[in-house]
């Protein structure tokens, strides 16, 4: 029996052993530092939380249009982490869709080196035709696109991220390309999450990841009620303790928890081209 002064009181006794694949995280590389002092620290945190694998990227943020050379260097940082921890780190290839030919070549380079998906940030809305060739490449290679997203309602965020994509942009791209696998990032950190969930009810090829520093009550339960457990992906986006805790504390079944923690992302990984 767990004592009430135990900091893990209320959690399943074997919660660390429950399989977990983090669908949205980041590594340090080159000039980019994503919060942990070192990647070793992130691996240690994953060990403490029982996270088996982490799907990571190094996006270039701030809304600026990075050069192909900068993008290449960022992806090299992810590839280096993959080589150092081949059983723990899976990579997303970050690209800048405005550089069409360079982006398509970079995706092939990174996927051929073992990456498992594509990462887009906030430089272009995903309903913008400039993104369409990226979606077609993802379909061709059988990999998902993880997209930074949010439905901000405050003037400051809207001004700082004028091209941030929301669920309507994911919906537009999903309807245009029903074969593409899209992951809308951090439902717990992107503004009006209830609006986002409802907008994606009839988009079966769009998954929501559960990351985000927001820990609002009933987010996971509402996602399941509207979309079902098979369209949710466990993710932390660096908020690792809270990311695990919000799934463990949700009032859901063990089967649903397994769907979210690992089964759904494993299914996406298995759809990759042979």
LUMTOR-403653 format. One record per residue (C-alpha): x, y, z. Coordinates in nm, 2 decimals, padded with zeros to 4 digits, always signed. Example, Ala and Ser with C-alpha at 12.3 -4.5 7.8 and 13.67 -1.06 7.14 Angstrom:
BEGIN
+--------+--------+--------+
|   east |  north |     up |
+--------+--------+--------+
| +01.23 | -00.45 | +00.78 |
| +01.37 | -00.11 | +00.71 |
+--------+--------+--------+
***
This chain:
BEGIN
+--------+--------+--------+
|   east |  north |     up |
+--------+--------+--------+
| +00.00 | +00.00 | +00.00 |
| +00.13 | +00.35 | -00.09 |
| +00.16 | +00.60 | +00.19 |
| -00.01 | +00.94 | +00.15 |
| +00.33 | +01.11 | +00.21 |
| +00.46 | +00.92 | -00.09 |
| +00.50 | +01.18 | -00.38 |
| +00.37 | +00.91 | -00.62 |
| +00.06 | +00.84 | -00.42 |
| -00.23 | +00.77 | -00.65 |
| -00.02 | +00.66 | -00.95 |
| -00.02 | +00.30 | -01.07 |
| +00.26 | +00.11 | -00.89 |
| +00.42 | +00.02 | -01.22 |
| +00.37 | +00.35 | -01.40 |
| +00.73 | +00.38 | -01.50 |
| +00.71 | +00.04 | -01.68 |
| +00.41 | +00.14 | -01.89 |
| +00.55 | +00.17 | -02.25 |
| +00.57 | +00.53 | -02.37 |
| +00.67 | +00.68 | -02.70 |
| +00.70 | +01.06 | -02.69 |
| +00.58 | +01.19 | -03.03 |
| +00.70 | +01.55 | -02.99 |
| +01.03 | +01.65 | -02.83 |
| +01.35 | +01.83 | -02.91 |
| +01.72 | +01.78 | -02.88 |
| +02.01 | +02.03 | -02.86 |
| +02.24 | +02.06 | -03.16 |
| +02.46 | +02.33 | -03.31 |
| +02.34 | +02.67 | -03.19 |
| +02.01 | +02.55 | -03.07 |
| +01.94 | +02.47 | -02.70 |
| +01.59 | +02.34 | -02.62 |
| +01.58 | +02.37 | -02.24 |
| +01.79 | +02.09 | -02.10 |
| +02.16 | +02.17 | -02.04 |
| +02.26 | +01.86 | -02.24 |
| +02.10 | +01.59 | -02.43 |
| +02.23 | +01.35 | -02.16 |
| +02.00 | +01.53 | -01.91 |
| +01.70 | +01.47 | -02.14 |
| +01.78 | +01.10 | -02.16 |
| +01.81 | +01.08 | -01.78 |
| +01.47 | +01.25 | -01.75 |
| +01.32 | +01.00 | -01.99 |
| +01.47 | +00.72 | -01.79 |
| +01.32 | +00.85 | -01.47 |
| +00.98 | +00.88 | -01.64 |
| +00.99 | +00.55 | -01.82 |
| +00.98 | +00.70 | -02.17 |
| +01.12 | +00.45 | -02.41 |
| +01.17 | +00.66 | -02.73 |
| +01.15 | +01.03 | -02.81 |
| +01.07 | +01.17 | -03.16 |
| +01.28 | +01.48 | -03.18 |
| +01.35 | +01.78 | -03.40 |
| +01.55 | +02.10 | -03.40 |
| +01.31 | +02.36 | -03.57 |
| +01.44 | +02.71 | -03.63 |
| +01.19 | +02.93 | -03.45 |
| +01.10 | +03.30 | -03.43 |
| +00.90 | +03.30 | -03.75 |
| +01.20 | +03.39 | -03.96 |
| +01.28 | +03.23 | -04.29 |
| +01.60 | +03.03 | -04.23 |
| +01.83 | +02.94 | -04.51 |
| +01.87 | +02.59 | -04.65 |
| +02.22 | +02.58 | -04.50 |
| +02.08 | +02.66 | -04.15 |
| +01.81 | +02.40 | -04.19 |
| +02.07 | +02.14 | -04.30 |
| +02.28 | +02.22 | -04.00 |
| +01.98 | +02.19 | -03.76 |
| +01.89 | +01.85 | -03.90 |
| +02.25 | +01.74 | -03.87 |
| +02.21 | +01.80 | -03.50 |
| +01.92 | +01.56 | -03.48 |
| +02.11 | +01.30 | -03.68 |
| +02.40 | +01.33 | -03.44 |
| +02.17 | +01.26 | -03.15 |
| +02.02 | +00.97 | -03.33 |
| +02.36 | +00.82 | -03.38 |
| +02.45 | +00.87 | -03.01 |
| +02.12 | +00.72 | -02.88 |
| +02.00 | +00.49 | -03.16 |
| +01.75 | +00.31 | -02.94 |
| +01.61 | +00.62 | -02.79 |
| +01.60 | +00.91 | -03.03 |
| +01.39 | +00.92 | -03.35 |
| +01.42 | +01.22 | -03.57 |
| +01.19 | +01.46 | -03.76 |
| +01.33 | +01.65 | -04.05 |
| +01.27 | +02.02 | -04.02 |
| +01.22 | +02.21 | -04.35 |
| +01.13 | +02.55 | -04.48 |
| +00.86 | +02.49 | -04.74 |
| +00.94 | +02.82 | -04.93 |
| +01.26 | +02.65 | -05.06 |
| +01.07 | +02.38 | -05.25 |
| +01.35 | +02.19 | -05.42 |
| +01.59 | +02.22 | -05.13 |
| +01.32 | +02.11 | -04.88 |
| +01.23 | +01.80 | -05.08 |
| +01.59 | +01.70 | -05.12 |
| +01.65 | +01.76 | -04.75 |
| +01.35 | +01.54 | -04.66 |
| +01.49 | +01.26 | -04.87 |
| +01.84 | +01.30 | -04.72 |
| +01.71 | +01.29 | -04.37 |
| +01.46 | +01.00 | -04.42 |
| +01.73 | +00.80 | -04.60 |
| +01.95 | +00.85 | -04.29 |
| +01.68 | +00.71 | -04.07 |
| +01.45 | +00.99 | -03.97 |
| +01.08 | +00.90 | -03.92 |
| +00.89 | +01.22 | -04.02 |
| +00.88 | +01.58 | -04.11 |
| +00.86 | +01.89 | -03.88 |
| +00.71 | +02.23 | -03.98 |
| +00.70 | +02.54 | -03.76 |
| +00.52 | +02.87 | -03.80 |
| +00.68 | +03.02 | -04.10 |
| +00.39 | +02.93 | -04.33 |
| +00.03 | +02.83 | -04.27 |
| -00.03 | +02.47 | -04.36 |
| -00.32 | +02.57 | -04.59 |
| -00.07 | +02.76 | -04.80 |
| +00.00 | +02.60 | -05.14 |
| +00.37 | +02.62 | -05.06 |
| +00.32 | +02.33 | -04.82 |
| +00.15 | +02.10 | -05.07 |
| +00.47 | +01.95 | -05.21 |
| +00.58 | +01.87 | -04.86 |
| +00.25 | +01.69 | -04.80 |
| +00.30 | +01.50 | -05.13 |
| +00.65 | +01.40 | -05.03 |
| +00.52 | +01.28 | -04.69 |
| +00.26 | +01.06 | -04.86 |
| +00.52 | +00.92 | -05.10 |
| +00.75 | +00.83 | -04.82 |
| +00.48 | +00.71 | -04.58 |
| +00.58 | +00.95 | -04.29 |
| +00.39 | +01.19 | -04.07 |
| +00.41 | +01.57 | -04.06 |
| +00.43 | +01.72 | -03.71 |
| +00.32 | +02.08 | -03.72 |
| +00.36 | +02.36 | -03.46 |
| +00.00 | +02.48 | -03.40 |
| -00.23 | +02.69 | -03.19 |
| -00.55 | +02.89 | -03.19 |
| -00.44 | +03.20 | -03.00 |
| -00.69 | +03.45 | -02.89 |
| -00.46 | +03.72 | -02.74 |
| -00.32 | +04.00 | -02.95 |
| +00.04 | +03.95 | -02.84 |
| +00.06 | +03.59 | -02.96 |
| -00.12 | +03.67 | -03.28 |
| +00.12 | +03.95 | -03.35 |
| +00.43 | +03.74 | -03.27 |
| +00.31 | +03.44 | -03.48 |
| +00.11 | +03.58 | -03.77 |
| +00.15 | +03.26 | -03.97 |
| +00.08 | +03.01 | -03.70 |
| -00.14 | +02.73 | -03.83 |
| -00.46 | +02.63 | -03.64 |
| -00.69 | +02.34 | -03.67 |
| -00.86 | +02.50 | -03.97 |
| -00.53 | +02.49 | -04.16 |
| -00.47 | +02.13 | -04.07 |
| -00.83 | +02.05 | -04.17 |
| -00.78 | +02.22 | -04.51 |
| -00.46 | +02.02 | -04.58 |
| -00.61 | +01.70 | -04.45 |
| -00.91 | +01.73 | -04.68 |
| -00.69 | +01.81 | -04.98 |
| -00.46 | +01.51 | -04.90 |
| -00.66 | +01.24 | -04.72 |
| -00.36 | +01.00 | -04.74 |
| -00.13 | +01.23 | -04.55 |
| -00.07 | +01.17 | -04.17 |
| -00.08 | +01.50 | -03.99 |
| +00.01 | +01.56 | -03.62 |
| -00.12 | +01.88 | -03.47 |
| +00.13 | +01.98 | -03.20 |
| +00.07 | +02.05 | -02.83 |
| -00.30 | +02.07 | -02.78 |
| -00.22 | +02.16 | -02.42 |
| -00.02 | +02.47 | -02.53 |
| -00.19 | +02.63 | -02.82 |
| -00.47 | +02.87 | -02.71 |
| -00.83 | +02.76 | -02.74 |
| -00.79 | +02.38 | -02.73 |
| -01.17 | +02.31 | -02.73 |
| -01.21 | +02.50 | -03.06 |
| -00.92 | +02.30 | -03.20 |
| -01.07 | +01.96 | -03.10 |
| -01.41 | +02.04 | -03.25 |
| -01.26 | +02.16 | -03.58 |
| -01.09 | +01.82 | -03.63 |
| -01.39 | +01.59 | -03.56 |
| -01.42 | +01.48 | -03.92 |
| -01.05 | +01.47 | -04.01 |
| -00.94 | +01.11 | -03.94 |
| -00.59 | +01.16 | -04.08 |
| -00.51 | +01.43 | -03.82 |
| -00.38 | +01.33 | -03.49 |
| -00.35 | +01.55 | -03.18 |
| -00.05 | +01.53 | -02.96 |
| -00.10 | +01.59 | -02.59 |
| +00.20 | +01.80 | -02.52 |
| +00.21 | +02.16 | -02.39 |
| +00.28 | +02.32 | -02.06 |
| -00.10 | +02.39 | -02.00 |
| -00.24 | +02.14 | -01.76 |
| -00.61 | +02.23 | -01.79 |
| -00.85 | +01.98 | -01.63 |
| -01.03 | +01.73 | -01.87 |
| -00.83 | +01.80 | -02.18 |
| -00.75 | +01.43 | -02.24 |
| -01.10 | +01.33 | -02.16 |
| -01.25 | +01.59 | -02.39 |
| -01.02 | +01.48 | -02.67 |
| -01.13 | +01.12 | -02.63 |
| -01.49 | +01.21 | -02.62 |
| -01.47 | +01.41 | -02.95 |
| -01.20 | +01.22 | -03.14 |
| -01.15 | +00.88 | -02.98 |
| -00.84 | +00.75 | -02.81 |
| -00.69 | +00.63 | -03.14 |
| -00.62 | +00.98 | -03.26 |
| -00.42 | +01.10 | -02.96 |
| -00.04 | +01.08 | -02.93 |
| +00.15 | +01.11 | -02.60 |
| +00.40 | +01.39 | -02.63 |
| +00.58 | +01.63 | -02.40 |
| +00.75 | +01.90 | -02.60 |
| +01.00 | +01.93 | -02.32 |
| +00.74 | +01.95 | -02.04 |
| +00.82 | +01.59 | -01.95 |
| +00.68 | +01.54 | -01.60 |
| +00.36 | +01.72 | -01.68 |
| +00.33 | +01.54 | -02.01 |
| +00.34 | +01.20 | -01.84 |
| +00.13 | +01.31 | -01.55 |
| -00.16 | +01.44 | -01.75 |
| -00.21 | +01.09 | -01.92 |
| -00.17 | +00.90 | -01.59 |
| -00.42 | +01.13 | -01.41 |
| -00.68 | +01.13 | -01.68 |
| -01.00 | +00.94 | -01.61 |
| -00.96 | +00.69 | -01.89 |
| -00.93 | +00.31 | -01.94 |
| -00.61 | +00.12 | -01.95 |
| -00.68 | +00.04 | -02.31 |
| -00.72 | +00.41 | -02.39 |
| -00.40 | +00.50 | -02.20 |
| -00.21 | +00.24 | -02.40 |
| -00.34 | +00.38 | -02.72 |
| -00.22 | +00.73 | -02.63 |
| +00.11 | +00.63 | -02.46 |
| +00.25 | +00.42 | -02.74 |
| +00.01 | +00.22 | -02.96 |
| -00.10 | +00.50 | -03.19 |
| +00.25 | +00.63 | -03.25 |
| +00.38 | +00.28 | -03.31 |
| +00.11 | +00.24 | -03.57 |
| +00.23 | +00.55 | -03.75 |
| +00.59 | +00.43 | -03.74 |
| +00.49 | +00.10 | -03.89 |
| +00.33 | +00.27 | -04.19 |
| +00.66 | +00.41 | -04.31 |
| +00.77 | +00.29 | -04.64 |
| +00.97 | -00.04 | -04.63 |
+--------+--------+--------+
***
